[in-house]
Amino acid sequence: MVCIVTGDSVKVECFFKKKPPSVGWYRGTISVTTDPRVTVVYNEEKLFSSMEIKKCKYSDEGKLCVQVEDEDGDSVLEFAGFSLSVKGVGVL
């Protein structure tokens, strides 16, 4: 579990041993995409993906994960997952 204070930022990085066919970040079953507070990066050359959430809010809480397709592209694997907990100042 990752705990963070409201208003702070959190960045999570994943490194792969070889290039997966596709990479996706999810909060529960909902795909996470780049917006003004969230940055999702996938660098195929460096076999690296990251997600950064700026100015965290309580609504950012939940199970977050990276999903990748297997080599054949016929199934999706949960590569890494964690729970994000957002607390008020002075609560951690």
One Martini backbone bead per residue (centre of mass of N, CA, C, O) as a GRO file, in nm:
protein
   92
    1MET     BB    1   0.098   0.036   0.021
    2VAL     BB    2   0.019   0.372  -0.064
    3CYS     BB    3   0.082   0.675   0.113
    4ILE     BB    4  -0.091   0.996   0.095
    5VAL     BB    5  -0.122   1.335   0.077
    6THR     BB    6  -0.307   1.574   0.016
    7GLY     BB    7  -0.153   1.738  -0.272
    8ASP     BB    8   0.031   1.533  -0.347
    9SER     BB    9   0.266   1.327  -0.510
   10VAL     BB   10   0.278   1.038  -0.742
   11LYS     BB   11   0.524   0.785  -0.851
   12VAL     BB   12   0.524   0.516  -1.092
   13GLU     BB   13   0.741   0.241  -1.185
   14CYS     BB   14   0.818   0.037  -1.481
   15PHE     BB   15   1.009  -0.253  -1.569
   16PHE     BB   16   1.124  -0.434  -1.853
   17LYS     BB   17   1.280  -0.703  -2.015
   18LYS     BB   18   1.058  -0.679  -2.242
   19LYS     BB   19   0.855  -0.607  -2.500
   20PRO     BB   20   0.540  -0.529  -2.487
   21PRO     BB   21   0.262  -0.498  -2.682
   22SER     BB   22   0.113  -0.378  -2.416
   23VAL     BB   23   0.018  -0.088  -2.206
   24GLY     BB   24  -0.169  -0.047  -1.887
   25TRP     BB   25  -0.346   0.168  -1.676
   26TYR     BB   26  -0.526   0.105  -1.356
   27ARG     BB   27  -0.842   0.173  -1.186
   28GLY     BB   28  -0.925  -0.105  -1.156
   29THR     BB   29  -1.122  -0.108  -1.461
   30ILE     BB   30  -1.000   0.176  -1.523
   31SER     BB   31  -0.855   0.366  -1.742
   32VAL     BB   32  -0.554   0.544  -1.743
   33THR     BB   33  -0.510   0.884  -1.833
   34THR     BB   34  -0.410   1.165  -1.956
   35ASP     BB   35  -0.407   1.469  -1.767
   36PRO     BB   36  -0.354   1.745  -1.577
   37ARG     BB   37  -0.273   1.527  -1.323
   38VAL     BB   38  -0.202   1.293  -1.531
   39THR     BB   39   0.085   1.079  -1.611
   40VAL     BB   40   0.148   0.874  -1.898
   41VAL     BB   41   0.422   0.644  -1.966
   42TYR     BB   42   0.579   0.495  -2.271
   43ASN     BB   43   0.901   0.336  -2.322
   44GLU     BB   44   1.015   0.120  -2.554
   45GLU     BB   45   1.329   0.149  -2.550
   46LYS     BB   46   1.344   0.136  -2.209
   47LEU     BB   47   1.130  -0.043  -2.079
   48PHE     BB   48   0.907   0.188  -1.976
   49SER     BB   49   0.674   0.286  -1.710
   50SER     BB   50   0.451   0.561  -1.604
   51MET     BB   51   0.284   0.719  -1.312
   52GLU     BB   52   0.140   1.046  -1.242
   53ILE     BB   53   0.008   1.211  -0.950
   54LYS     BB   54  -0.127   1.521  -0.898
   55LYS     BB   55  -0.284   1.643  -0.651
   56CYS     BB   56  -0.411   1.458  -0.452
   57LYS     BB   57  -0.711   1.274  -0.398
   58TYR     BB   58  -0.950   1.081  -0.267
   59SER     BB   59  -1.039   0.975  -0.563
   60ASP     BB   60  -0.748   0.819  -0.605
   61GLU     BB   61  -0.826   0.589  -0.466
   62GLY     BB   62  -0.694   0.254  -0.496
   63LYS     BB   63  -0.649   0.016  -0.735
   64LEU     BB   64  -0.340  -0.018  -0.899
   65CYS     BB   65  -0.228  -0.099  -1.244
   66VAL     BB   66  -0.040  -0.307  -1.463
   67GLN     BB   67  -0.098  -0.399  -1.803
   68VAL     BB   68  -0.020  -0.685  -2.013
   69GLU     BB   69   0.060  -0.846  -2.282
   70ASP     BB   70   0.140  -1.111  -2.420
   71GLU     BB   71   0.332  -1.226  -2.676
   72ASP     BB   72   0.062  -1.323  -2.840
   73GLY     BB   73  -0.196  -1.134  -2.755
   74ASP     BB   74  -0.423  -1.334  -2.585
   75SER     BB   75  -0.338  -1.199  -2.299
   76VAL     BB   76  -0.379  -1.050  -1.978
   77LEU     BB   77  -0.145  -0.907  -1.746
   78GLU     BB   78  -0.066  -0.852  -1.418
   79PHE     BB   79   0.226  -0.694  -1.333
   80ALA     BB   80   0.128  -0.453  -1.131
   81GLY     BB   81   0.030  -0.374  -0.784
   82PHE     BB   82  -0.166  -0.127  -0.589
   83SER     BB   83  -0.245   0.075  -0.311
   84LEU     BB   84  -0.415   0.387  -0.271
   85SER     BB   85  -0.373   0.628  -0.006
   86VAL     BB   86  -0.564   0.914   0.104
   87LYS     BB   87  -0.473   1.175   0.326
   88GLY     BB   88  -0.474   1.393   0.555
   89VAL     BB   89  -0.330   1.618   0.722
   90GLY     BB   90  -0.183   1.444   0.998
   91VAL     BB   91  -0.266   1.120   0.952
   92LEU     BB   92   0.001   0.940   0.891
   0.00000   0.00000   0.00000
